[in-house]
Amino acid sequence: MTTPQLTKNQSLVFDALTESVGPLSAYGILDRLRDHGFRAPLQVYRALDKLVELGLVHRLESINSFVVCAHPQQDCCHHGTVAFAICNKCGQVSEFHDHAIDHRLADWAKGQRFKAEKTTIEIRGLCSECA
């Protein structure tokens, strides 16, 4: 995947997420970027919306935060399920993909005549370091 041309705000938001050791909420990003002229959450949300659309960033629904895609070159957002293991203690997020899960979910959707548009799995628990 070729990295698209990003606006200044998109680049700043992407860099803040890249430099973070864990997921960040939109307000966490805003706090980090105030010195760069960010004043309103809308600036962050607009940049995040585009970064998610481009597949460079993922939204973690269960913790209302964002992370940089672990493998954007594989176009993970368009080939199936995106899955995350989220540690409840340290906040570490591991992104992974499993074709067997993809096939099971696709078979179920087909059997139900359900057209899935997006599938995200978030597993919450303890990572190996915290367990």
N, C-alpha and C positions, 0 to 999 in steps of 0.2 A: 504494500500500500504506500503510495506516495504521500508524504506529509503535505497537507494543503497549506496555502498561504493563510496565516492567521492575522487578525487585527491586533493592535497593541493590547487591548484589554483581554482578548482571548489568550494571547501569549503570556501575559502577566498571570492570569488565572491558572493556565496550564503549568507554568513554572512554579507557582506556589504549591500546586498539588504534587508536582514532581519532586520538589524539595522536602515535602512533608514526610515524616516517618510513618504516618498513618492517615486514615481518611479524614477529610475536613468537611465541616458544614459550610453552607454559603456564608454564614456570618463569621465563621472562623477564617475563611478566605478574605472576607471584607476587612477584618481586623489586621490581617497580614499585609493588605494592600493599601491601607489608608495613606501611607507615605508616598504612594504612587498616584495619588489623586482620586482614589475610589472613595466615594462619600455615601452612596446609596446601594442597598441590596440589589436593586434592579440592574445595576451595572454588572454585578457578579452573576446574577441569574441569566442574563442575556448571553454572557460569554459561556456559561456552563451549558445552556441549551444547545448552543452551536457545537461545543466540544463533544457533547453526548451524541448529537446528530452525526458528527464526523467519525464517531467510534473511538475517539481518543481518550474519553473519560467515561466512567460508569457511575450511575447513581445507585447507592446502596439504600434501598427503600426502608429496611427495618431500622436503620440508624440515621436516616435522613442526612446522609453524607455522600461525598464523592471521592473517587480514587482514579488515578491514571490507569488506563488499560495496560495490563501486563504484557500483552502481545498484539499491538495494533497492526503489525505487519501481516498477521494472519486473518485480519478482517473478521474477528470473532463475533461481532454483533450481527453479522449477516449470514452466518453458516449454522446457527443453532443456538443451543442453550448456553448462557453465560452463568457460571456458578461461582459462588464465593464462600469460603470458610472464614468466619469472623470470630475472633477470640473475644469473649466477654470480659476478660481480665486485662489484657494488655492492648487490645484494639487492633492487633495484627490482622491483616486481610490477605488471604491467598486466593487468587483467581485461578480457576481451572475449567477444563472442558472435557466432557466424557461422551464419546459417540454412542455408547450403549444407552445412556440416559436419553440422548437425543432421539434415538430410534424408538425407544419405549414410549416416549411422550408423543412422537409423531404418529405411531401406531394407534395410541389412544385417541388422539385428536381426529384421525381419519375415521376410526370406528364410531366416533360421536358426531361426525360431520361438523367438527369444530375447526374454524380457521384461526389458528394461533398467530398472533402478530408479533409477540415478544414473549420470551420465556427466560426468567431469571430465577435462580435458586440461591437462597442465602441460608447457609448452615451456621447456626450460632452455637458456641460451645467454648472449649478451652483448647488452645494450641498445645503442641507437645512440650513447649517450654513451661507453660503455666499449669499443665495437668499434673 
